[in-house]
């Protein structure tokens, strides 16, 4: 009787709660998110200010002539918005100090590490669990979509308070020393106390409905990224610049398309997270905010800060996903 060949070692059984080495996604996602956030922080500040009506009057619609007179600026083409972003960065640098370009970086780092860790952990392991239990172990776009949606909801719920603090700090036009504390985290602590004092615990969950709406962005991004990775699969395993170019291109393209489709939710979320004005709340809910913004400023305002957003998120995604993939390969 012929010897029975040994059974190959398989991955975790369907009954396992999580696949083996599931923590690798957690660590790799956090590391990638941290590096991306640091590199692109100035663009994040500009984007947040352009999304808010508290700063649009300052940064958009007015220009100063040589004689000091203010005139209404003519609406420029799309290319001008990228130039405008550079001008705003220059103005913030001159008027508020270089450190102002990194306002909100403290809570961003505090938030982006767990946010990306949770997102990549939930998605990376979720797609395997869903595939093993509901699709005969095979991954496809529907599996990726379901895993991405679950990851988005989990991430948004867990980290919303951190993003509220970050947004409030970025909308504060005072110099960092005046805003509270001599460090990124000192200002964050002062802002946490202010929100608790003025709005209570509920203040930390403003914009959560818009965050849930924004789950569609992450879902589209993940599904596109997986599809584009398959298209560039021929470059994988070859090493060198070609393989990394395929990875960078997949991540950047997926983020660009997802952002263009879903961007208005970013503006609505920023408006909902704005501080009180004269002790009053202007934006009270998702649909009320949408109607009010369109009525007062027009549909175009739903794309305020888009150029700065794209200049931030595309390189951010490229850096984040490259570090994520590299970290997974090294572990």
ZIPEWO-V150986 format. One record per backbone hydrogen bond with DSSP energy under -1.0 kcal/mol. CO is the residue of the C=O (numbers start at 1). NH is the residue of the N-H. If there is no record, write none. Layout:
co: [CO;CO]
nh: [NH;NH]
This chain:
co: [13;21;22;23;24;25;26;27;28;29;30;31;32;33;34;35;36;40;41;42;43;44;45;46;47;52;55;56;61;63;65;69;71;79;80;81;82;83;84;85;86;87;88;89;90;91;92;97;98;99;100;102;104;105;106;107;108;109;111;112;113;114;115;116;117;118;119;120;121;122;123;125;126;127;128;129;130;131;131;135;140;141;142;143;144;145;146;147;148;149;150;151;152;153;154;155;156;159;160;161;162;163;164;165;166;167;169;175;175;183;184;185;186;187;188;189;190;191;192;193;194;195;195;200;201;202;205;207;208;209;210;212;213;214;214;215;216;217;218;219;220;221;222;223;224;225;226;227;228;230;232;233;235;240;241;242;243;244;245;246;247;248;249;250;251;252;253;254;255;256;257;258;259;262;263;264;265;266;267;268;269;271;277;280;285;286;287;288;289;290;291;292;293;294;298;299;300;301;303;305;306;307;308;309;310;312;313;314;315;316;317;318;319;320;321;322;323;324;325;326]
nh: [16;24;25;27;28;29;30;31;32;33;34;35;36;37;38;39;40;44;45;46;47;48;49;50;51;56;59;60;73;71;68;65;63;83;84;85;86;87;88;89;90;91;92;93;94;95;96;100;101;102;103;105;108;109;110;111;112;113;115;116;117;118;119;120;121;122;123;124;125;126;127;129;130;131;132;133;134;135;137;138;144;145;146;147;148;149;150;151;152;153;154;155;156;157;158;159;160;163;164;165;166;167;168;169;170;171;172;178;179;187;188;189;190;191;192;193;194;195;196;197;198;199;200;203;204;205;208;211;212;213;214;215;216;217;218;219;220;221;222;223;224;225;226;227;228;229;230;231;232;233;235;236;238;244;245;246;247;248;249;250;251;252;253;254;255;256;257;258;259;260;261;262;263;265;266;268;269;270;271;272;273;274;280;277;289;290;291;292;293;294;295;296;297;298;301;302;303;304;306;309;310;311;312;313;314;316;317;318;319;320;321;322;323;324;325;326;327;328;329;330]
